[in-house]
Amino acid sequence: MGLVTTVSLFLVLFLSPVKSFFGTVLPAGTPPNDWPRVAGIGTLYLGGVAGTLLLMYGFSHLSRLFSGAKGIGTGAFFVHFAYAGVPLGVMKFLSDILDHVFRTWGAIFDVVRALRLDFPLNRIAPGEVTVSQLMSANQTYLLQLLLVAIGFSFSLYVAYKLAGRMFPDRDTAFRAFLPVGAFVFLLGMAGLWALSSAL
């Protein structure tokens, strides 16, 4: 979940300044070994995953405080509610690769068709092969939004059910759910923001 929400947002917001910083201390290199870019991406990946875990732990602590539970540590809340982020993470991942899938699938279809028509005489020049995308960019983005919305809704549902399993009392369960629901909301907004920005 952290890789596809927080990390992607960090890459959108901070890759350029972090790359510039590493450009002052690392040799430039040549692609694909552009060392400042590689170091920047690695740093943002680690920072995004660590930031997600710290946020989850902080919201788990808030959940413990809101519930008023005695004798249950923050770690137990962290482990118990961590599963709530899985649906959002999976759907955000699917939405991330959706654009690539449609573009690549269109290219694969057209190249295979061209090879089938051309084989074995090799008369088609590469410049003559056209690629037709299966969906427009706007259609793909709407589908991506729908997938993230489904993942977000399902994550909230899972968090609510997990709170009910942890606390039989509905009032206590709802109070425990609120901070975790806020955490899912923040990650959902981070995912949507990253999705709407070009890397």
N, CA, C and O of each residue as an XYZ file, in Angstrom:
796
protein
N       0.833     -1.193      0.000
C       0.000      0.000      0.000
C       0.876      1.255      0.000
O       0.588      2.224     -0.701
N       1.926      1.223      0.778
C       2.823      2.376      0.811
C       3.540      2.601     -0.510
O       3.772      3.741     -0.911
N       3.895      1.497     -1.194
C       4.595      1.632     -2.472
C       3.742      2.331     -3.521
O       4.248      3.140     -4.299
N       2.454      2.022     -3.544
C       1.616      2.555     -4.624
C       0.894      3.843     -4.245
O       0.263      4.462     -5.101
N       0.971      4.259     -2.988
C       0.332      5.517     -2.597
C       1.388      6.546     -2.191
O       1.614      7.517     -2.912
N       2.028      6.340     -1.055
C       2.985      7.318     -0.539
C       4.224      7.436     -1.420
O       4.686      8.544     -1.695
N       4.763      6.303     -1.864
C       5.966      6.354     -2.692
C       5.686      7.064     -4.010
O       6.479      7.898     -4.447
N       4.556      6.739     -4.650
C       4.257      7.399     -5.923
C       4.041      8.901     -5.730
O       4.428      9.699     -6.584
N       3.424      9.285     -4.612
C       3.250     10.710     -4.332
C       4.598     11.384     -4.078
O       4.840     12.486     -4.569
N       5.473     10.732     -3.318
C       6.802     11.284     -3.055
C       7.589     11.456     -4.357
O       8.297     12.447     -4.532
N       7.462     10.480     -5.276
C       8.168     10.590     -6.554
C       7.671     11.785     -7.352
O       8.458     12.496     -7.978
N       6.355     12.003     -7.326
C       5.787     13.140     -8.056
C       6.258     14.459     -7.452
O       6.638     15.377     -8.178
N       6.232     14.552     -6.132
C       6.515     15.824     -5.467
C       8.006     16.123     -5.304
O       8.430     17.271     -5.438
N       8.796     15.089     -5.016
C      10.149     15.346     -4.538
C      11.280     14.801     -5.413
O      12.446     15.037     -5.098
N      10.982     14.081     -6.500
C      12.074     13.467     -7.261
C      13.023     14.505     -7.837
O      14.239     14.322     -7.787
N      12.493     15.581     -8.379
C      13.361     16.578     -9.004
C      14.323     17.226     -8.002
O      15.523     17.275     -8.271
N      13.834     17.733     -6.838
C      14.799     18.331     -5.895
C      15.759     17.317     -5.277
O      16.923     17.635     -5.033
N      15.274     16.088     -5.021
C      16.171     15.084     -4.445
C      17.233     14.680     -5.454
O      18.395     14.489     -5.096
N      16.834     14.549     -6.723
C      17.812     14.244     -7.771
C      18.834     15.362     -7.890
O      20.025     15.098     -8.054
N      18.378     16.622     -7.809
C      19.308     17.752     -7.870
C      20.294     17.725     -6.709
O      21.479     18.014     -6.881
N      19.794     17.374     -5.523
C      20.685     17.282     -4.361
C      21.744     16.214     -4.575
O      22.928     16.462     -4.351
N      21.328     15.017     -5.010
C      22.305     13.951     -5.226
C      23.233     14.260     -6.392
O      24.339     13.725     -6.469
N      22.778     15.134     -7.310
C      23.641     15.544     -8.413
C      24.845     16.341     -7.957
O      25.845     16.425     -8.669
N      24.754     16.933     -6.761
C      25.885     17.699     -6.235
C      26.914     16.819     -5.538
O      28.046     17.251     -5.318
N      26.536     15.579     -5.184
C      27.455     14.722     -4.437
C      27.801     13.424     -5.163
O      28.717     12.716     -4.745
N      27.092     13.100     -6.234
C      27.353     11.858     -6.965
C      27.730     12.170     -8.411
O      27.307     13.192     -8.953
N      28.522     11.299     -9.039
C      28.828     11.504    -10.465
C      27.568     11.314    -11.304
O      26.686     10.534    -10.945
N      27.494     12.021    -12.406
C      26.276     12.000    -13.225
C      25.998     10.627    -13.803
O      24.858     10.168    -13.744
N      26.988      9.957    -14.354
C      26.768      8.672    -14.989
C      25.981      8.829    -16.284
O      25.665      9.940    -16.710
N      25.678      7.707    -16.889
C      24.872      7.713    -18.109
C      23.713      6.742    -17.918
O      23.865      5.723    -17.244
N      22.558      7.045    -18.504
C      21.407      6.139    -18.367
C      21.767      4.729    -18.848
O      22.467      4.606    -19.853
N      21.321      3.658    -18.175
C      20.403      3.678    -17.033
C      21.090      3.885    -15.687
O      20.435      3.835    -14.646
N      22.410      4.119    -15.698
C      23.152      4.345    -14.453
C      23.307      5.829    -14.172
O      24.416      6.313    -13.946
N      22.209      6.539    -14.186
C      22.184      7.947    -13.830
C      22.128      7.992    -12.301
O      21.048      7.993    -11.711
N      23.321      8.030    -11.661
C      23.416      7.798    -10.216
C      22.593      8.764     -9.374
O      21.984      8.315     -8.403
N      22.531     10.056     -9.675
C      21.670     10.921     -8.858
C      20.185     10.508     -8.923
O      19.483     10.550     -7.912
N      19.720     10.114    -10.104
C      18.328      9.674    -10.241
C      18.095      8.355     -9.503
O      17.092      8.200     -8.806
N      19.021      7.405     -9.657
C      18.895      6.112     -8.980
C      18.873      6.308     -7.469
O      18.038      5.726     -6.776
N      19.798      7.136     -6.953
C      19.846      7.388     -5.508
C      18.600      8.118     -5.041
O      18.083      7.830     -3.962
N      18.107      9.067     -5.844
C      16.895      9.795     -5.481
C      15.684      8.890     -5.411
O      14.893      8.966     -4.471
N      15.542      8.030     -6.415
C      14.400      7.104     -6.420
C      14.499      6.140     -5.241
O      13.502      5.871     -4.571
N      15.705      5.618     -4.988
C      15.878      4.702     -3.854
C      15.552      5.359     -2.526
O      14.900      4.762     -1.670
N      16.009      6.592     -2.361
C      15.731      7.321     -1.119
C      14.240      7.569     -0.943
O      13.707      7.412      0.156
N      13.569      7.954     -2.015
C      12.132      8.220     -1.925
C      11.331      6.940     -1.703
O      10.313      6.958     -1.010
N      11.780      5.838     -2.282
C      11.114      4.557     -2.021
C      11.206      4.202     -0.541
O      10.200      3.882      0.093
N      12.420      4.261      0.005
C      12.596      3.930      1.420
C      11.832      4.906      2.313
O      11.194      4.503      3.286
N      11.905      6.206      1.969
C      11.191      7.206      2.760
C       9.681      7.036      2.683
O       8.985      7.223      3.681
N       9.167      6.684      1.506
C       7.725      6.489      1.365
C       7.215      5.301      2.147
O       6.175      5.381      2.801
N       7.950      4.183      2.082
C       7.541      2.994      2.837
C       7.652      3.254      4.335
O       6.741      2.918      5.092
N       8.772      3.855      4.771
C       8.943      4.164      6.197
C       7.884      5.159      6.666
O       7.336      5.019      7.760
N       7.598      6.164      5.836
C       6.573      7.144      6.206
C       5.198      6.513      6.348
O       4.441      6.868      7.251
N       4.872      5.580      5.464
C       3.580      4.894      5.550
C       3.492      4.071      6.826
O       2.471      4.090      7.514
N       4.564      3.345      7.144
C       4.560      2.538      8.364
C       4.451      3.412      9.611
O       3.726      3.076     10.548
N       5.173      4.534      9.621
C       5.095      5.438     10.776
C       3.700      6.053     10.908
O       3.168      6.176     12.011
N       3.114      6.437      9.765
C       1.752      6.969      9.812
C       0.763      5.929     10.323
O      -0.108      6.233     11.137
N       0.907      4.712      9.841
C       0.009      3.637     10.294
C       0.174      3.402     11.791
O      -0.805      3.190     12.506
N       1.405      3.439     12.254
C       1.630      3.245     13.685
C       1.026      4.403     14.487
O       0.413      4.186     15.532
N       1.202      5.635     13.991
C       0.631      6.797     14.680
C      -0.890      6.750     14.724
O      -1.490      7.045     15.757
N      -1.512      6.384     13.618
C      -2.971      6.295     13.605
C      -3.458      5.105     14.423
O      -4.563      5.140     14.966
N      -2.650      4.054     14.518
C      -3.003      2.929     15.399
C      -2.975      3.381     16.853
O      -3.818      2.973     17.653
N      -2.009      4.219     17.190
C      -1.955      4.763     18.553
C      -3.185      5.637     18.827
O      -3.776      5.560     19.904
N      -3.566      6.464     17.854
C      -4.782      7.259     18.015
C      -6.003      6.371     18.167
O      -6.900      6.674     18.953
N      -6.042      5.284     17.424
C      -7.160      4.344     17.531
C      -7.232      3.745     18.930
O      -8.317      3.592     19.491
N      -6.087      3.412     19.484
C      -6.067      2.890     20.857
C      -6.563      3.935     21.841
O      -7.323      3.619     22.756
N      -6.129      5.195     21.654
C      -6.575      6.263     22.554
C      -8.072      6.533     22.405
O      -8.777      6.690     23.402
N      -8.557      6.588     21.165
C      -9.974      6.857     20.926
C     -10.859      5.758     21.492
O     -11.943      6.026     22.009
N     -10.385      4.503     21.391
C     -11.223      3.390     21.856
C     -11.282      3.328     23.379
O     -12.239      2.804     23.949
N     -10.255      3.866     24.035
C     -10.201      3.788     25.491
C      -9.857      2.408     25.985
O     -10.104      2.091     27.148
N      -9.287      1.570     25.121
C      -8.972      0.190     25.490
C      -7.815      0.162     26.484
O      -6.824      0.875     26.329
N      -7.961     -0.651     27.476
C      -6.913     -0.836     28.479
C      -6.270     -2.202     28.277
O      -6.955     -3.186     27.999
N      -4.988     -2.253     28.416
C      -4.283     -3.523     28.323
C      -3.997     -3.978     26.903
O      -3.501     -5.088     26.711
N      -4.292     -3.161     25.904
C      -3.974     -3.498     24.508
C      -2.983     -2.459     23.997
O      -3.255     -1.259     24.038
N      -1.856     -2.917     23.524
C      -0.815     -2.010     23.062
C      -1.066     -1.496     21.657
O      -1.896     -2.026     20.919
N      -0.335     -0.458     21.309
C      -0.452      0.118     19.967
C      -0.052     -0.893     18.902
O      -0.634     -0.912     17.817
N       0.934     -1.733     19.199
C       1.369     -2.749     18.247
C       0.252     -3.703     17.860
O       0.163     -4.118     16.704
N      -0.592     -4.050     18.806
C      -1.721     -4.941     18.508
C      -2.703     -4.261     17.561
O      -3.238     -4.903     16.656
N      -2.942     -2.975     17.762
C      -3.807     -2.221     16.848
C      -3.175     -2.154     15.452
O      -3.855     -2.316     14.440
N      -1.860     -1.910     15.422
C      -1.139     -1.812     14.154
C      -1.294     -3.093     13.342
O      -1.632     -3.052     12.159
N      -1.045     -4.226     13.984
C      -1.131     -5.516     13.294
C      -2.575     -5.826     12.910
O      -2.836     -6.322     11.814
N      -3.502     -5.538     13.798
C      -4.900     -5.882     13.554
C      -5.483     -5.089     12.385
O      -6.223     -5.642     11.571
N      -5.158     -3.801     12.297
C      -5.768     -2.950     11.279
C      -4.944     -2.842      9.989
O      -5.394     -2.224      9.024
N      -3.759     -3.428      9.960
C      -2.914     -3.299      8.767
C      -3.576     -3.900      7.534
O      -3.345     -3.431      6.420
N      -4.390     -4.926      7.716
C      -5.038     -5.584      6.579
C      -6.030     -4.662      5.872
O      -6.374     -4.894      4.713
N      -6.482     -3.639      6.549
C      -7.473     -2.742      5.947
C      -6.903     -2.001      4.740
O      -7.667     -1.573      3.874
N      -5.615     -1.844      4.663
C      -5.024     -1.130      3.539
C      -4.830     -1.966      2.291
O      -4.532     -1.422      1.228
N      -4.991     -3.276      2.394
C      -4.728     -4.153      1.252
C      -5.641     -3.851      0.053
O      -5.129     -3.729     -1.060
N      -6.957     -3.727      0.221
C      -7.789     -3.449     -0.966
C      -7.411     -2.147     -1.672
O      -7.361     -2.102     -2.901
N      -7.144     -1.090     -0.904
C      -6.743      0.175     -1.514
C      -5.415      0.014     -2.257
O      -5.262      0.515     -3.371
N      -4.463     -0.680     -1.645
C      -3.174     -0.895     -2.286
C      -3.291     -1.688     -3.578
O      -2.659     -1.343     -4.577
N      -4.091     -2.741     -3.568
C      -4.251     -3.573     -4.768
C      -4.917     -2.781     -5.887
O      -4.463     -2.820     -7.030
N      -5.991     -2.065     -5.565
C      -6.704     -1.319     -6.604
C      -5.881     -0.140     -7.117
O      -5.960      0.197     -8.298
N      -5.100      0.487     -6.255
C      -4.227      1.567     -6.716
C      -3.137      1.015     -7.635
O      -2.778      1.646     -8.629
N      -2.619     -0.157     -7.301
C      -1.619     -0.788     -8.166
C      -2.220     -1.102     -9.535
O      -1.595     -0.837    -10.562
N      -3.423     -1.662     -9.556
C      -4.079     -1.962    -10.830
C      -4.328     -0.692    -11.637
O      -4.169     -0.686    -12.858
N      -4.717      0.382    -10.954
C      -4.956      1.638    -11.669
C      -3.649      2.222    -12.217
O      -3.649      2.859    -13.271
N      -2.527      2.004    -11.500
C      -1.238      2.500    -11.977
C      -0.817      1.815    -13.274
O      -0.308      2.468    -14.186
N      -1.027      0.511    -13.358
C      -0.566     -0.208    -14.539
C      -1.593     -0.202    -15.666
O      -1.303     -0.659    -16.772
N      -2.786      0.310    -15.395
C      -3.857      0.266    -16.394
C      -3.480      1.005    -17.668
O      -3.674      0.487    -18.768
N      -2.945      2.203    -17.527
C      -2.573      2.987    -18.692
C      -1.495      2.276    -19.505
O      -1.563      2.228    -20.733
N      -0.506      1.727    -18.812
C       0.559      1.002    -19.495
C       0.026     -0.241    -20.196
O       0.434     -0.566    -21.311
N      -0.889     -0.927    -19.525
C      -1.453     -2.143    -20.108
C      -2.183     -1.824    -21.401
O      -1.985     -2.503    -22.409
N      -3.023     -0.798    -21.383
C      -3.778     -0.482    -22.587
C      -2.873     -0.004    -23.712
O      -3.068     -0.383    -24.867
N      -1.884      0.825    -23.388
C      -0.977      1.297    -24.431
C      -0.132      0.148    -24.977
O       0.019      0.006    -26.190
N       0.417     -0.668    -24.081
C       1.258     -1.777    -24.503
C       0.445     -2.821    -25.263
O       0.900     -3.369    -26.267
N      -0.770     -3.088    -24.768
C      -1.576     -4.098    -25.444
C      -1.912     -3.643    -26.864
O      -1.896     -4.453    -27.791
N      -2.216     -2.359    -27.042
C      -2.467     -1.856    -28.389
C      -1.260     -2.017    -29.279
O      -1.383     -2.401    -30.442
N      -0.074     -1.719    -28.727
C       1.154     -1.858    -29.513
C       1.418     -3.320    -29.854
O       1.774     -3.641    -30.988
N       1.244     -4.211    -28.871
C       1.482     -5.634    -29.117
C       0.531     -6.155    -30.193
O       0.941     -6.890    -31.091
N      -0.731     -5.772    -30.094
C      -1.726     -6.224    -31.076
C      -1.338     -5.775    -32.478
O      -1.390     -6.561    -33.424
N      -0.942     -4.489    -32.615
C      -0.612     -3.969    -33.932
C       0.671     -4.577    -34.490
O       0.754     -4.853    -35.687
N       1.664     -4.788    -33.640
C       2.922     -5.377    -34.111
C       2.711     -6.830    -34.532
O       3.242     -7.264    -35.554
N       1.940     -7.579    -33.751
C       1.669     -8.971    -34.115
C       0.892     -9.031    -35.424
O       1.171     -9.879    -36.271
N      -0.081     -8.137    -35.598
C      -0.855     -8.111    -36.840
C       0.052     -7.773    -38.026
O      -0.057     -8.381    -39.090
N       0.953     -6.793    -37.832
C       1.866     -6.427    -38.910
C       2.798     -7.581    -39.261
O       3.065     -7.831    -40.436
N       3.295     -8.285    -38.240
C       4.174     -9.421    -38.507
C       3.438    -10.550    -39.214
O       3.993    -11.208    -40.093
N       2.196    -10.768    -38.828
C       1.397    -11.822    -39.461
C       1.171    -11.506    -40.940
O       1.251    -12.395    -41.788
N       0.889    -10.237    -41.244
C       0.666     -9.844    -42.632
C       1.960     -9.863    -43.441
O       1.942    -10.120    -44.645
N       3.060     -9.596    -42.789
C       4.326     -9.424    -43.486
C       5.136    -10.706    -43.636
O       5.865    -10.877    -44.613
N       5.006    -11.603    -42.668
C       5.862    -12.801    -42.635
C       5.628    -13.649    -43.887
O       4.472    -13.835    -44.267
N       6.661    -14.168    -44.543
C       8.090    -14.084    -44.219
C       8.845    -13.088    -45.093
O      10.072    -13.155    -45.162
N       8.155    -12.167    -45.762
C       8.818    -11.354    -46.774
C       9.463    -10.076    -46.239
O      10.266     -9.457    -46.938
N       9.128     -9.669    -45.010
C       9.733     -8.490    -44.380
C       9.646     -7.253    -45.273
O      10.656     -6.605    -45.546
N       8.442     -6.932    -45.722
C       8.265     -5.773    -46.588
C       7.851     -4.536    -45.825
O       7.942     -3.436    -46.369
N       7.391     -4.668    -44.563
C       6.874     -3.517    -43.821
C       8.015     -2.813    -43.098
O       8.752     -3.426    -42.325
N       8.146     -1.533    -43.358
C       9.146     -0.732    -42.649
C       8.606     -0.369    -41.273
O       7.398     -0.176    -41.131
N       9.470     -0.268    -40.240
C       8.985      0.042    -38.895
C       8.164      1.324    -38.838
O       7.208      1.397    -38.065
N       8.504      2.336    -39.632
C       7.775      3.591    -39.604
C       6.362      3.483    -40.113
O       5.535      4.353    -39.839
N       6.066      2.416    -40.861
C       4.733      2.251    -41.414
C       3.774      1.569    -40.451
O       2.567      1.544    -40.691
N       4.302      1.012    -39.358
C       3.455      0.329    -38.384
C       2.844      1.363    -37.453
O       3.565      2.122    -36.806
N       1.551      1.397    -37.385
C       0.860      2.350    -36.511
C       0.348      1.637    -35.275
O       0.057      0.441    -35.303
N       0.243      2.386    -34.193
C      -0.244      1.836    -32.927
C      -1.544      2.524    -32.567
O      -1.600      3.749    -32.469
N      -2.580      1.743    -32.373
C      -3.862      2.309    -31.954
C      -4.107      1.922    -30.503
O      -4.170      0.738    -30.171
N      -4.244      2.925    -29.638
C      -4.500      2.649    -28.225
C      -5.935      2.177    -28.045
O      -6.843      2.619    -28.748
N      -6.121      1.277    -27.095
C      -7.445      0.706    -26.876
C      -8.385      1.690    -26.191
O      -9.597      1.632    -26.394
N      -7.832      2.598    -25.376
C      -8.639      3.601    -24.688
C      -7.905      4.934    -24.734
O      -6.675      4.976    -24.781
N      -8.674      6.028    -24.722
C      -8.050      7.344    -24.671
C      -7.519      7.605    -23.258
O      -7.839      6.875    -22.319
N      -6.709      8.651    -23.124
C      -6.147      8.991    -21.812
C      -7.251      9.356    -20.824
O      -7.176      8.976    -19.656
N      -8.273     10.085    -21.268
C      -9.373     10.468    -20.381
C     -10.196      9.267    -19.943
O     -10.588      9.169    -18.780
N     -10.459      8.352    -20.875
C     -11.208      7.147    -20.523
C     -10.431      6.299    -19.527
O     -10.997      5.756    -18.578
N      -9.131      6.194    -19.755
C      -8.285      5.426    -18.840
C      -8.279      6.055    -17.451
O      -8.356      5.345    -16.449
N      -8.188      7.389    -17.385
C      -8.159      8.070    -16.089
C      -9.473      7.863    -15.327
O      -9.451      7.663    -14.113
N     -10.607      7.908    -16.016
C     -11.891      7.656    -15.356
C     -11.948      6.242    -14.799
O     -12.454      6.022    -13.699
N     -11.433      5.292    -15.555
C     -11.393      3.912    -15.067
C     -10.457      3.782    -13.869
O     -10.746      3.048    -12.924
N      -9.338      4.494    -13.913
C      -8.413      4.492    -12.775
C      -9.079      5.067    -11.529
O      -8.936      4.517    -10.437
N      -9.806      6.172    -11.691
C     -10.522      6.768    -10.557
C     -11.530      5.791     -9.975
O     -11.669      5.681     -8.757
N     -12.229      5.085    -10.846
C     -13.216      4.104    -10.384
C     -12.545      2.994     -9.578
O     -13.058      2.588     -8.536
N     -11.405      2.504    -10.054
C     -10.704      1.438     -9.337
C     -10.233      1.912     -7.965
O     -10.376      1.189     -6.979
N      -9.673      3.121     -7.892
C      -9.207      3.638     -6.603
C     -10.392      3.857     -5.662
O     -10.285      3.587     -4.465
N     -11.513      4.339     -6.183
C     -12.705      4.541     -5.352
C     -13.209      3.210     -4.801
O     -13.618      3.135     -3.642
N     -13.183      2.170     -5.614
C     -13.607      0.841     -5.145
C     -12.668      0.352     -4.048
O     -13.119     -0.137     -3.012
N     -11.354      0.483     -4.278
C     -10.387      0.065     -3.261
C     -10.525      0.852     -1.975
O     -10.437      0.288     -0.884
N     -10.740      2.157     -2.095
C     -10.924      3.013     -0.924
C     -12.165      2.582     -0.125
O     -12.102      2.441      1.096
N     -13.280      2.377     -0.815
C     -14.520      1.981     -0.139
C     -14.369      0.628      0.544
O     -14.819      0.438      1.674
N     -13.731     -0.309     -0.152
C     -13.569     -1.640      0.417
C     -12.613     -1.609      1.612
O     -12.813     -2.340      2.583
N     -11.575     -0.769      1.548
C     -10.662     -0.643      2.685
C     -11.369     -0.083      3.910
O     -11.142     -0.541      5.030
N     -12.232      0.914      3.695
C     -13.007      1.441      4.824
C     -13.920      0.366      5.409
O     -14.058      0.254      6.628
N     -14.532     -0.411      4.548
C     -15.415     -1.496      5.004
C     -14.631     -2.521      5.821
O     -15.082     -2.958      6.880
N     -13.441     -2.904      5.317
C     -12.609     -3.880      6.025
C     -12.163     -3.319      7.378
O     -12.167     -4.040      8.375
N     -11.780     -2.045      7.418
C     -11.363     -1.429      8.679
C     -12.509     -1.437      9.690
O     -12.295     -1.697     10.874
N     -13.722     -1.153      9.221
C     -14.879     -1.149     10.116
C     -15.155     -2.555     10.651
O     -15.445     -2.731     11.834
N     -15.061     -3.546      9.772
C     -15.292     -4.929     10.202
C     -14.207     -5.388     11.172
O     -14.502     -6.094     12.137
N     -12.970     -5.000     10.931
C     -11.882     -5.366     11.838
C     -12.074     -4.736     13.210
O     -11.782     -5.355     14.233
N     -12.571     -3.492     13.225
C     -12.851     -2.842     14.512
C     -13.945     -3.603     15.257
O     -13.884     -3.762     16.476
N     -14.949     -4.072     14.508
C     -16.024     -4.850     15.131
C     -15.531     -6.169     15.683
O     -16.040     -6.638     16.701
N     -14.554     -6.778     15.039
C     -13.994     -8.027     15.560
C     -13.167     -7.785     16.813
O     -13.121     -8.623     17.713
N     -12.521     -6.641     16.860
C     -11.658     -6.353     18.005
C     -12.471     -5.961     19.233
O     -12.114     -6.293     20.363
N     -13.574     -5.245     18.991
C     -14.402     -4.769     20.103
C     -15.860     -5.125     19.842
O     -16.466     -4.601     18.907
N     -16.426     -6.003     20.651
C     -17.841     -6.362     20.460
C     -18.790     -5.174     20.653
O     -19.847     -5.111     20.026
N     -18.406     -4.234     21.524
C     -19.236     -3.051     21.744
C     -19.162     -2.144     20.511
O     -18.074     -1.738     20.103
N     -20.317     -1.826     19.920
C     -20.335     -1.081     18.661
C     -19.798      0.335     18.819
O     -19.147      0.852     17.910
N     -20.057      0.962     19.944
C     -19.573      2.324     20.159
C     -18.045      2.347     20.249
O     -17.392      3.199     19.647
N     -17.488      1.409     21.003
C     -16.030      1.313     21.117
C     -15.400      0.972     19.766
O     -14.363      1.524     19.398
N     -16.033      0.064     19.039
C     -15.526     -0.329     17.723
C     -15.521      0.865     16.770
O     -14.573      1.047     16.005
N     -16.573      1.673     16.815
C     -16.635      2.828     15.912
C     -15.560      3.850     16.270
O     -14.942      4.434     15.381
N     -15.332      4.070     17.561
C     -14.285      5.002     17.979
C     -12.908      4.496     17.572
O     -12.040      5.286     17.199
N     -12.701      3.178     17.641
C     -11.423      2.607     17.209
C     -11.274      2.699     15.688
O     -10.162      2.826     15.176
N     -12.388      2.636     14.976
C     -12.357      2.687     13.517
C     -12.011      4.079     12.985
O     -11.355      4.191     11.949
N     -12.439      5.141     13.673
C     -12.305      6.499     13.142
C     -10.876      6.877     12.737
O     -10.681      7.340     11.613
N      -9.863      6.700     13.605
C      -8.508      7.064     13.171
C      -7.995      6.214     12.005
O      -7.301      6.716     11.121
N      -8.342      4.930     12.013
C      -7.908      4.066     10.913
C      -8.607      4.470      9.617
O      -8.001      4.447      8.546
N      -9.880      4.838      9.718
C     -10.599      5.342      8.550
C      -9.972      6.629      8.023
O      -9.898      6.837      6.812
N      -9.522      7.491      8.932
C      -8.846      8.724      8.509
C      -7.524      8.406      7.812
O      -7.159      9.072      6.844
N      -6.806      7.394      8.298
C      -5.555      6.973      7.668
C      -5.808      6.456      6.251
O      -5.078      6.798      5.322
N      -6.843      5.631      6.090
C      -7.196      5.116      4.757
C      -7.581      6.272      3.844
O      -7.230      6.280      2.664
N      -8.306      7.254      4.391
C      -8.697      8.417      3.593
C      -7.464      9.184      3.107
O      -7.389      9.565      1.939
N      -6.493      9.411      4.008
C      -5.271     10.128      3.626
C      -4.505      9.396      2.521
O      -4.024     10.014      1.571
N      -4.399      8.073      2.659
C      -3.688      7.317      1.637
C      -4.458      7.300      0.322
O      -3.857      7.328     -0.752
N      -5.778      7.255      0.401
C      -6.579      7.319     -0.817
C      -6.394      8.644     -1.535
O      -6.274      8.670     -2.760
N      -6.367      9.751     -0.788
C      -6.147     11.060     -1.398
C      -4.727     11.171     -1.972
O      -4.524     11.760     -3.034
N      -3.747     10.596     -1.258
C      -2.375     10.604     -1.773
C      -2.299      9.824     -3.075
O      -1.627     10.244     -4.017
N      -2.991      8.681     -3.129
C      -2.999      7.882     -4.343
C      -3.649      8.611     -5.507
O      -3.146      8.568     -6.629
N      -4.769      9.283     -5.241
C      -5.447     10.024     -6.310
C      -4.612     11.195     -6.792
O      -4.568     11.476     -7.989
N      -3.954     11.876     -5.873
C      -3.115     13.011     -6.245
C      -1.955     12.546     -7.132
O      -1.653     13.162     -8.154
N      -1.314     11.447     -6.722
C      -0.203     10.921     -7.512
C      -0.694     10.444     -8.877
O       0.004     10.592     -9.880
N      -1.889      9.875     -8.909
C      -2.450      9.360    -10.155
C      -2.735     10.491    -11.141
O      -2.593     10.315    -12.351
N      -3.133     11.641    -10.629
C      -3.490     12.755    -11.507
C      -2.274     13.556    -11.974
O      -2.403     14.449    -12.811
N      -1.079     13.236    -11.427
C       0.137     13.962    -11.794
C       1.018     13.060    -12.634
O       1.055     11.846    -12.439
N       1.710     13.656    -13.548
C       2.620     12.880    -14.408
C       3.949     12.706    -13.700
O       4.481     13.645    -13.108
N       4.485     11.477    -13.769
C       5.818     11.209    -13.202
C       6.883     11.724    -14.157
O       8.076     11.601    -13.876
